[in-house]
Amino acid sequence: MSNVECRESNGSSRGDRGLAVAVCALLLLSSAISRADEPWILTTADFRSERVTLSGINGEGAIVDQGRKVGFDRLLMLQRADPPGKEPSQGRATPRPEPAEIRFVVALHDQSRAVGRPGAIAGENLVWDNPTLGELTLPLKSVACIVRDGPEDQVNAAMNGPGGNEDVLTLTNGDMVRGIVTAIAASSVSVQQSDGETIEAPLESVARVRFAAIGAATTDGSMTRSFRVGLADGSVINVATLSLNQQQLKLALPGSGVAPGVQRELPLSAVVSIEQINGPVTWLSDLRPLESVQTSMFDLSWPARMNRAVDGGPIRFNDRTFVRGIGVHAYSRLVYPIDPAWRAFRTQYAFASGDLPWANVTVRIKIDQSIAHERADFRAGVLSSPIVLEIPPGARRLTLEVDFGRNYDVQDRFNWIEPAFLKARAFPALSTAPTPATQRAAQGPGTTN
């Protein structure tokens, strides 16, 4: 992307100034055309991907490739092919410039996140300052944690894990304060302990604030369409509606629960991905299961993780990283309600990355009480073909089961990859791995125990 700066010399003649203005205008026009022609990866509801140019989004869908319309009934995701901060020819990440001040990341239960710094607690809301969108008002009940920004693996490791029954403030020296967060300001965090004493810590000394668990957010097939927008600053924001015109993206942010949502506008160059939520595809990792059972043969706790491998790392297979998935460990059973609007279920599966010679399980997918898919003696090093199962009319429950195999539960760290309910049966096209810059929410430390 070109940055064009035009200046007029004091000693230039009128003709020279006219020529300079004309050249400058051409450069600016060329820069604008270049930005408009930057390639995007369009993924449709049949999980097929193609490179396109993105020129608009309206109430009916996206407009690509000089006027071709892709309706919301087909649109799954748009991802920038060469995101900011990447070298397109080599695909390597360039170092991100250090911010002038320490930044933090606030993570919400709906899997969105925003970089920046806290401003204050105002009533039941957290006021947050984001460098791209400005001031955001976030309901405290939706906030899972606040983490000091830094290397992606450290940030994601800090965000992993369930919350407890009280707020926990962790300082950079490792000290922890438990109780209730009573105030967050631009310069400090205050926690009231169980004995009534209030501890105030300077914000610069804070490593993490984890809020008490109140239950994960959930979506269902009857909810209104919305969008998840990934920003170049590392934020991933859920928005109610959006539109794109003249390379300017207009967003309708959700309200605080008291105040209505607000409109924001930003250049498309600040955006790296646009995903439709509750469109033709509903990800299981966005839903709350009716049952989540994990029974280890050796009394080890391996709770299911949404959009993470069960060890907390990203969901990977070989050199591919998947943003969407569920990490589990044998024995595991997940049961989901089936909305009447859904017509099919689709997934792939594989073991987590690493050297897992003893991994061996039996995989089952049930619709109500009938086994719709079963594979015994499944081993590491294999990515299953896409499994697409039609949902019979009247079906009420989907069960994902990972049972003990030949070696009991040794190394049985298993990933359901991109499991989703579909509003129409999709052809079993191979999934395309997301571009690296859209994976900030999925990056993290992978272990090979």
N, C-alpha and C positions, 0 to 999 in steps of 0.2 A: 504494500500500500504506500503510495507516494505522499510525502508531506511537502507541499509547495509553498514557498515564501517569496513574495514579490515586493521589491523595494524600488524606489525611484531615486536616482542619483541627483544631487543638487546641481551638478555641472552638465546634465544632459540637455541636449537641444530638444525643441518641440518634436521634431521628426523622430529623434531617438526615443523620446518618451512614448510617442505613439506606437513605435515598433515594440518597445518593451511591454507596453500594455497589451498589445495584440498577442505577443509571445506568452505573456503571463496568462492571458485568458485561455489560450490553447492548452497550456500546461494544466490549468485548473480543470478544463473540460476533459482532458485526457485522464486526469486523476479521478474525476467523478465517474467516467465511463469504466475505468479500471475497477473501481470499487463495485459498481453495479454488475460487472461481469465476473466477479469472484465466484468460483464454483462452490456449490453446496452438494451434500449427499442427501437425496430424498429417499426415505424408506416408506413404503406403502403398507397397507394392511395385510398384504400377502407376504410380507417380510422380504420383498425384493428391493434392491437399492440401485440407484443410478445417479450420475453426476448431472446437475442442472444449474442454471442461473436462476436466482430468486428475485423477482421483480415486485411482487405484491402479495398481501394477504387481506382478504375481506371477509364478510360474513358468511361466504359460501365455501371458502377454502383458499389454497395457495395458487398463485399465478407464477409459472415458471416458463423458461425457454420461449420468451417473446410471445406470451399470450396463452400458453397451454394451461388449462385449469385442472387442479387436483382437488376434488371435493373433500370435505372433512370426513365423509364416509369412507375415504381411502387413505387419508393422510395419517401417518403414524409419527414420523419424526423428520426434521430437517437439521442437518449438522454441517457446519462450515468445513469444507474439505481441507483448507489450509488456514487453521485458526491463527489469530495473532499470537506472536511469541514462538512460532514454529518456523523452521527452515523447510519450505516445501520440497526442495530437491532431495534433502537428506532425511527429513522427518524427525530431526532432533530438536529437543526443547532448547531454546536459548535462555540464558539466565534471566530471571525476572528481577527488575530493578528493586532494590531495597526501598521500602516506604520511608518517608521522613520520620514517622513515629510508629510505635508498636501497634500492630493491628490485631484484631481478634476475629473469630468466626463464630457466629451464632447459628446453632443447628436446631431445627424445629422437628416436631414429631411427624410432620407430613413429608420428611426427607428433603425439604428445602433448606437452604443455608444462605447466609449473607456475611460477607467480610465487612470490616469497618471497625467502629468503636461504639460502645454503649454511651447513651446520653443521660438517661434517667429512668427510674420507674415512676410512671404516672398512673396512679390508680391501679388498674389490673393489667396495665400494658407496659411493655419495655420499649422505650424510644431508642432507636438504633440509627447511626449515621453510616450510610453506605456511599462509597466514593462515586458510584455510577448513578444510583437512583436518588441519592440524597437521604432525607430523614424518613425512616420507616417506623410504623407503629405496629408492634407485634404483641398479641395477647400473651400474657405470661403463661397461661395454661397450655399454649402451643410450643413453648420453648423447652427444649431438652437439655441443652448445655451451651456454655460459652467457652471457647478454647482460644488460647493464644495462637496467632497465625505463625506459620513456620514451614519446615519441610512437610510435604504432603503426607508422608507415611506417619510422621509424628502427630499431625493434626487428626488424621483418621483414626489412629490408635487411641488418641485421647477421647474421641467421640464414641468409640465402641463400648459396648457393655450396657446392661440395663441400669436404670436409675434405682435408688433405694427409696426408703420411706422418709428421708429427710434431705435437705439441700447440703451439698458438700463443696467447700471452697478449698482448692489445692493451690499452694503457693509455689513459686519457682524453686524454693529451697527444699521442697518436699513436704513441708508442714501441711496439715489438713485441719480445717475447722468445720464442724458439723452443726447443723441447726436449721434456721430459717433465714433466707436472704431477705433482709428488710429494706435495703437501699442499694441501688447501683447508680453511681454518678460518673461523670466524665473522668474523675480522678481517683475513685475509690469504690470498694465493695464492702458492705456491712452485713454481718451475720450475727443473729441473736442465738446464743447457745441455749441448751436445755436448762442451765442454771440461771438464766436471765441476763447474763453478761453479754454485751455486744462487742464484737471484734470488728474493727474497721481496718481494712488492708488497702494500701495504695494500689491502684490499678496496674501500675508498672510491675508490681511483684506477683501478680496473679497469673497462674498457669492455666487454671480451669475452674469453672463454676458449673457443677452438675446439679440440676434441679430434681426434686423428688418425683418419682414416677407417678404419672396419673393415668397411664394407658395410652397406647399408640393411636394415632389418627387412623381412620379407616375410610374407605370409599366403597361404593356399591354401584351396581349397574344402573340405578335409577337417578344418579346424581347428574348435575348439569355439566356439560363439557367445560373443561378448563385447560390451561397450558402450563408447562414447566419450561422456563426460559433459563438457559445457561449463559452467563456473562463472562467476558474476557477477564474480569477481575477475580474470577473463581467462585462467584455467587451462583446459586441455582434458586430461582424465585418462581413460586406458583402464582399465576395470575388468572383472573376471572375471564377476561377477554383481551384480544389484541388485534391490531391491524398494522399493515405495512404499506406505506405509500412514499414514493420519492426517497427510498432508502432511510426513512424515518419510521421507527417502530413505536406505536402508541400502546401502552399497557394500562389495564384497569386492575390495580392491586386490590386484594380483598380487604374488606373493612376490619376494624378492630373488634367487632361485636357490639360496639356502641356507636361508633362513627361509621358512615358509609365509606366504601372504597374510594381511592383517589386515582386520578389519571396521571401518568408519567409518560414522557417522550424521550427517546434516546436514539442515537444513530445506529444503524444496523451493524456498523463496524464494531460496536461494543458487544455484540451478541455472537455466541459460538454454537448455540443449539436451541431449537424450538420443538418441544415434544407435546403432542396432544394427549391429555389425560381424559379417560372415560369417553374416548371416541370409539373407533372400531375395535380397539384392543384395550382390555383391562388387565394390568399386571397383577399377578397374585401377591407380589411383594408389597403392593399398595393396600391389600385387604387384610382384615383381621380374621385368622382362622377360627372356626368353631372349636376345633381341637388342635392342640400342639403337644404331641407326646414324644418324649425322648427317653429311651430306656437303655442305659449302658450296661454291658455285661460286667464291667469292673468298677461300677459306682463312680464314674467320672461324669462331670456335668458338661454337656455339649448342647446348649439350647440352640434352636434354629435362629439364624440371622438373616435379615432381609437385605438383599443387595450386597451381601458380603459372604465370603466363605466362612465356614463354621469356626475357623481359627482366627477370624477377624481381618484377614487379608482380602484383597480383591478376588473376584471370581475370574479365574484364568483357565485357558487351555492352550498349551504351547505358548505361542507369541500373541494370542488373542486375549483381550480383556473385555468382559461383559459387564455393562452397568447394571443390568437387571438379572436377578436370580435369587435363589434361597439356598443358603448353606446349612447342611444338616449332618448328623452322624448317626450311623446305625445303632440301635433300632430307632427309626423315626416314623411318625405318622402325622400328617397334616390333613385336616378336613376343612373344606370350604363350602359355603352355601352356593348354589347355582341360581343365578338370576334368570328369569324366563327370556330375557332379551338375548342371552348368549346362545350361540348355535354350535360352537366348537371349542375345544381346548387344544393348545399347542405348547410343546416344550422340547428341549433337548436336555441331555444330562451327561455328566462326566464326573470323575473324581477330581478333587482339588489338586493344584499343581504341587510338584515335589516328587521325590522318590518314594513310591508307595507299592513295593512289591507284594505286600500281604493284603492289600485292599481287595475285597471280594464281597459283593452283596447281591441280593435279589431285589429287583425293582418292580414295583406294581403301581398301576394307576387304576382306580376303581371309580365307576360312575354308579352311584347308589351302592348296591351290594354286588354288582357284576364287575368282574375283572376285565377292563378294556384293553390293558397292555400289561405284559409281564415279561421280564427278562432275568433269567437266573445266571449265576456265575459271571456277573459283570465285573470287569477288572479295570485297573488304572491304565492310562495311556490311550483310551478310546473315547471319542466324542460321538455320542449316539446320533443317528440321523434324526431330523425333525420328526416328532411324533404329533400327528394331527388326528384328534378323535372327535367325531360328531357327537353332540349331546342330544339324546332323545328327548322329545317333548315330555314335559312333566318331571324330568330328572331333578333331584333336589340337592344332591351332595356329590362333591368330587373329593377323592381321597388319594393323597400321594404317600406312598409307603416305601421305605428303604429297610429291608429286612437283613438279618444276619446271613452271611454267606459261609464259605468253607472255613474261614479263619476267625469265626466269631466277630468281634468288633474291632479287630486290630487294623489301624490305619484307615478305617472306613469313613473318611471325610469326603462327603458327597455333595455335589452341586446340582440343583435343578436350575437349568440355564434358560432364561427368558420364558418362564412359565406364564401363560396368559390365557384368559377367556377371550373369545372372538365373537363378534356379532354376525359374522359370516364365515363360512368355512374357507380357510386359506390354503393355497397350494403349499406343499412342504418345501419351500425354497430355503436354501442355507442362509443363516443369519450373517449379516455383515458386521464385523467388529467395529465399534465406535472409533472415531478419530481420537488420538491421544488427548488433545486439549479439552475434549468434552468429558474426560474421565476423572476430573478432579474429585467428584463425589464417590468414585469407585476406587481411587488409588489408596494404597495402604500397604503395610508390611505383610509379606507372605512368609509363612514358616513351612518347614519341611520335616516336622517331627514325625 
